[in-house]
Amino acid sequence: MVAKLANLADGLTYVSETDAPFEHVCFPTIKQMSTANVAKAAGIENANLVTETDYEKFFRRLTENKDWFGPIEKEQAKRFRKLKELLEKELSDIKVFRFGKIRIDILILGKNKEGKVEGLRTFSVET
């Protein structure tokens, strides 16, 4: 799955006040996917500022086509749809965690077929 994720995520960015790349992450030591366990494994110091976002809602903005989209935007939305499909195929119990207030660490995580927590990480800047 690592190679598939890396291939699909390559060149995709999460657009906010900055464009941030996606990176593959795997946390084999997490047994239960709680905000505290995810924060500790991901090296996030302030786990108090956390929200769990709906997976479908998170990807909706990235995957839908808008009337004003040109060929580049349409291709990106298509790639995000493929990425979402791969995550759904390969992972179960998918959750989206957002840590922080202005610079927000975003982790899209689920359990792979071996039971390890795996997924993608990016960040957003929101002032």
Backbone bond lengths (Angstrom), bond angles and torsions (degrees), N, CA, C in turn:
res aa  C-N    CA-C-N  psi(-1)  N-CA   C-N-CA  omega(-1)  CA-C   N-CA-C  phi
1 M - - - 1.445 - - 1.523 111.87 -
2 V 1.299 118.30 -31.01 1.465 121.32 -177.96 1.523 110.67 -57.00
3 A 1.321 116.95 -47.10 1.463 120.45 -178.61 1.527 110.95 -65.12
4 K 1.323 117.67 -41.41 1.465 121.06 179.27 1.529 110.66 -63.06
5 L 1.329 115.74 -46.11 1.471 119.81 179.43 1.517 111.18 -62.74
6 A 1.315 116.02 -45.76 1.465 120.32 -179.03 1.523 110.28 -60.99
7 N 1.323 116.67 -41.37 1.457 120.89 -179.52 1.530 111.19 -64.99
8 L 1.319 117.28 -47.20 1.462 120.43 -178.83 1.529 112.47 -69.72
9 A 1.315 117.37 -34.93 1.469 120.95 -177.28 1.529 112.49 -82.72
10 D 1.323 117.41 -16.49 1.463 121.23 -177.28 1.530 110.58 -58.77
11 G 1.312 116.22 120.95 1.447 121.69 178.14 1.525 114.63 88.18
12 L 1.327 117.76 -11.84 1.459 120.14 176.52 1.529 109.18 -81.73
13 T 1.318 115.85 142.37 1.458 119.72 177.89 1.513 109.73 -130.67
14 Y 1.324 114.37 150.02 1.453 121.27 173.50 1.517 106.05 -89.76
15 V 1.323 116.26 117.09 1.458 121.17 -174.57 1.519 110.16 -91.50
16 S 1.323 114.80 124.36 1.462 123.04 171.13 1.521 104.61 -142.63
17 E 1.306 118.27 -135.95 1.457 118.98 174.71 1.520 110.85 -75.31
18 T 1.307 115.95 -3.45 1.458 123.60 171.36 1.520 106.68 -144.08
19 D 1.299 116.97 161.54 1.465 121.14 175.67 1.521 107.90 -102.66
20 A 1.327 116.33 118.34 1.457 120.95 -175.49 1.527 110.10 -115.39
21 P 1.327 116.99 134.94 1.468 119.92 178.20 1.527 111.27 -72.95
22 F 1.307 114.93 164.53 1.461 122.17 173.83 1.518 107.78 -99.95
23 E 1.324 116.44 142.06 1.461 120.57 175.07 1.525 109.13 -130.42
24 H 1.309 115.53 147.90 1.461 121.22 177.81 1.521 108.58 -75.76
25 V 1.330 116.51 139.14 1.461 122.03 175.04 1.525 109.27 -134.00
26 C 1.326 115.08 150.04 1.461 121.36 175.46 1.520 107.59 -142.27
27 F 1.323 115.88 130.06 1.459 122.29 -178.70 1.526 109.03 -123.39
28 P 1.329 117.88 79.95 1.469 120.67 -175.76 1.528 113.84 -66.62
29 T 1.332 118.28 -16.00 1.467 120.20 -178.37 1.525 112.89 -83.94
30 I 1.345 118.08 -13.85 1.464 120.37 179.61 1.527 108.92 -76.11
31 K 1.313 115.42 122.83 1.469 120.57 176.81 1.526 110.72 -95.41
32 Q 1.340 116.14 -39.88 1.458 121.64 178.28 1.524 107.57 -123.80
33 M 1.333 117.28 130.92 1.448 121.46 -175.34 1.523 111.90 -83.95
34 S 1.313 116.56 73.82 1.461 121.80 174.98 1.524 108.54 -99.12
35 T 1.316 116.89 162.86 1.465 119.71 179.60 1.525 110.99 -60.97
36 A 1.336 117.69 -39.03 1.466 120.90 -179.91 1.529 110.76 -65.30
37 N 1.327 117.99 -43.99 1.462 121.32 -179.55 1.525 111.71 -66.37
38 V 1.334 116.53 -41.08 1.458 120.66 179.05 1.524 110.39 -66.23
39 A 1.332 117.05 -44.26 1.464 120.62 179.27 1.522 111.00 -60.13
40 K 1.305 117.09 -44.57 1.468 120.73 -179.56 1.527 111.07 -63.42
41 A 1.324 117.03 -47.12 1.468 120.75 -178.42 1.526 111.75 -65.72
42 A 1.345 116.74 -33.70 1.463 120.87 -177.65 1.524 112.91 -87.57
43 G 1.334 117.32 -2.56 1.464 120.62 179.24 1.516 113.53 73.75
44 I 1.314 116.60 29.33 1.464 121.03 179.33 1.525 108.03 -92.23
45 E 1.326 115.64 121.77 1.459 120.49 -173.30 1.521 113.76 -76.96
46 N 1.315 117.99 -43.65 1.463 120.23 -175.59 1.527 109.95 -103.26
47 A 1.315 115.92 85.61 1.466 120.82 -178.77 1.518 112.33 -81.30
48 N 1.346 117.69 -0.38 1.458 120.46 179.60 1.523 111.88 -71.18
49 L 1.330 116.68 -31.68 1.456 121.15 179.82 1.526 108.64 -93.38
50 V 1.324 116.15 78.37 1.462 120.64 -177.16 1.515 110.73 -133.60
51 T 1.313 115.07 141.55 1.452 121.07 170.69 1.521 107.66 -131.59
52 E 1.301 114.71 148.23 1.455 119.62 173.93 1.519 106.16 -105.56
53 T 1.321 115.89 121.13 1.452 122.63 -175.83 1.519 109.98 -100.85
54 D 1.321 116.35 145.61 1.454 121.13 177.10 1.532 109.96 -63.36
55 Y 1.319 116.19 130.61 1.467 123.05 -177.66 1.533 111.08 -58.33
56 E 1.325 116.98 -47.50 1.468 120.67 -179.14 1.530 110.54 -62.92
57 K 1.314 116.57 -42.22 1.464 121.01 179.65 1.533 110.55 -64.55
58 F 1.323 116.83 -41.01 1.463 120.63 179.35 1.526 110.73 -58.60
59 F 1.325 117.46 -45.68 1.462 120.62 -176.14 1.525 113.57 -82.74
60 R 1.329 119.09 -17.85 1.455 121.50 -177.56 1.525 111.54 -55.30
61 R 1.307 116.86 -48.35 1.467 121.64 -178.93 1.528 111.90 -63.48
62 L 1.321 116.08 -30.65 1.462 120.77 -176.68 1.527 113.40 -84.70
63 T 1.322 117.26 -25.02 1.455 121.02 -171.35 1.520 115.09 -104.52
64 E 1.325 117.99 -17.80 1.465 118.36 -176.70 1.523 111.49 -82.53
65 N 1.336 115.31 147.27 1.458 121.68 176.31 1.524 109.54 -91.28
66 K 1.309 115.57 135.57 1.469 121.60 176.76 1.529 108.47 -103.11
67 D 1.326 116.55 156.42 1.461 121.40 -179.94 1.524 112.65 -58.81
68 W 1.316 116.77 -33.28 1.453 121.21 -174.68 1.536 113.33 -86.92
69 F 1.342 117.71 -0.62 1.464 120.82 -178.66 1.526 111.45 -63.82
70 G 1.324 113.89 137.20 1.451 120.69 170.56 1.523 108.43 -94.69
71 P 1.325 117.78 -173.70 1.470 121.17 -178.05 1.527 114.08 -59.11
72 I 1.310 117.70 -36.83 1.473 120.88 -178.36 1.523 110.49 -67.61
73 E 1.334 117.12 -46.53 1.461 121.13 179.93 1.530 111.38 -65.42
74 K 1.329 116.90 -38.62 1.464 120.88 177.83 1.532 110.95 -63.48
75 E 1.321 116.03 -40.89 1.471 120.20 179.19 1.533 110.35 -66.84
76 Q 1.325 117.00 -38.73 1.469 119.33 178.19 1.519 111.40 -65.11
77 A 1.315 117.61 -43.21 1.466 120.99 177.78 1.527 110.40 -61.24
78 K 1.314 116.37 -39.69 1.469 121.12 177.53 1.527 110.68 -62.75
79 R 1.330 116.82 -43.09 1.469 120.85 178.91 1.530 111.00 -65.52
80 F 1.333 117.53 -38.20 1.463 120.12 176.88 1.528 111.20 -65.67
81 R 1.339 117.23 -36.13 1.468 119.82 176.16 1.525 110.67 -63.16
82 K 1.329 117.04 -42.14 1.472 121.09 178.26 1.525 110.38 -64.93
83 L 1.319 117.02 -40.04 1.465 121.38 178.36 1.525 110.29 -63.22
84 K 1.307 116.82 -44.65 1.467 122.09 178.26 1.532 110.32 -60.73
85 E 1.315 116.67 -44.61 1.469 121.26 178.90 1.527 111.46 -61.11
86 L 1.331 116.47 -41.45 1.465 119.80 179.04 1.522 110.85 -64.31
87 L 1.323 117.06 -44.40 1.461 120.39 178.13 1.531 110.42 -58.38
88 E 1.324 116.70 -44.20 1.467 120.92 -179.25 1.528 111.88 -66.66
89 K 1.316 116.40 -33.59 1.467 121.05 -179.79 1.527 111.60 -73.23
90 E 1.333 116.42 -39.62 1.461 121.42 -171.52 1.527 114.66 -96.02
91 L 1.344 117.16 -19.37 1.468 120.21 -174.97 1.525 111.10 -123.05
92 S 1.314 115.20 150.75 1.462 120.47 173.27 1.525 108.47 -118.18
93 D 1.316 116.64 163.14 1.466 122.50 177.14 1.531 111.43 53.47
94 I 1.334 116.53 49.54 1.466 121.42 -175.47 1.527 110.15 -74.46
95 K 1.332 114.19 133.62 1.462 121.22 178.38 1.522 109.23 -133.50
96 V 1.322 115.74 151.40 1.462 121.84 176.56 1.523 107.70 -117.62
97 F 1.325 115.73 118.60 1.462 122.67 179.50 1.522 109.20 -107.43
98 R 1.336 115.94 137.25 1.465 122.38 175.99 1.530 107.75 -123.25
99 F 1.325 115.87 115.51 1.465 121.88 -178.23 1.522 109.13 -111.02
100 G 1.330 117.06 125.63 1.448 121.13 174.86 1.510 112.50 117.69
101 K 1.342 115.02 -179.43 1.458 120.53 -176.74 1.524 111.48 -120.08
102 I 1.309 118.51 -51.53 1.463 121.38 -179.97 1.528 109.95 -102.74
103 R 1.338 116.16 -55.21 1.466 120.27 171.99 1.522 105.55 -95.54
104 I 1.307 115.63 108.70 1.461 121.15 -170.75 1.518 110.59 -107.71
105 D 1.332 116.05 117.86 1.466 120.77 173.75 1.523 107.96 -76.62
106 I 1.322 116.34 129.48 1.462 121.52 -179.38 1.523 108.54 -117.86
107 L 1.324 115.26 125.36 1.462 120.68 177.53 1.523 109.14 -123.55
108 I 1.326 115.87 125.21 1.465 123.10 176.31 1.517 105.27 -106.82
109 L 1.329 116.75 106.26 1.457 121.10 -170.16 1.519 112.53 -128.38
110 G 1.313 114.62 150.33 1.454 121.69 174.12 1.514 108.44 -154.41
111 K 1.314 115.83 -178.89 1.463 120.24 178.47 1.519 109.22 -100.03
112 N 1.354 114.88 129.42 1.456 118.94 177.88 1.531 110.14 -81.24
113 K 1.314 116.50 -178.06 1.463 121.06 -175.19 1.529 113.34 -63.52
114 E 1.334 116.92 -21.63 1.471 121.59 177.01 1.523 112.01 -89.97
115 G 1.335 116.96 -1.28 1.461 121.12 179.28 1.517 114.08 87.23
116 K 1.334 117.25 6.81 1.466 120.92 178.62 1.528 110.02 -88.46
117 V 1.331 115.72 146.86 1.457 121.36 178.48 1.528 108.69 -80.93
118 E 1.324 114.64 127.01 1.461 120.84 -172.96 1.520 108.88 -149.30
119 G 1.324 116.69 159.30 1.451 119.80 176.48 1.503 112.83 164.06
120 L 1.343 115.32 -142.10 1.451 122.24 -176.34 1.522 110.83 -127.01
121 R 1.328 113.71 153.76 1.464 120.39 177.52 1.518 108.48 -133.05
122 T 1.316 115.97 139.39 1.440 123.04 174.10 1.529 107.44 -150.23
123 F 1.307 117.40 -171.14 1.460 118.86 174.60 1.511 110.50 -147.69
124 S 1.312 114.22 163.63 1.452 122.43 -179.05 1.518 107.87 -131.78
125 V 1.330 115.84 148.09 1.457 120.65 172.04 1.525 106.44 -116.22
126 E 1.339 115.72 121.13 1.455 121.61 -176.54 1.525 109.51 -135.46
127 T 1.335 115.95 107.58 1.471 119.92 179.52 1.500 111.37 -106.74
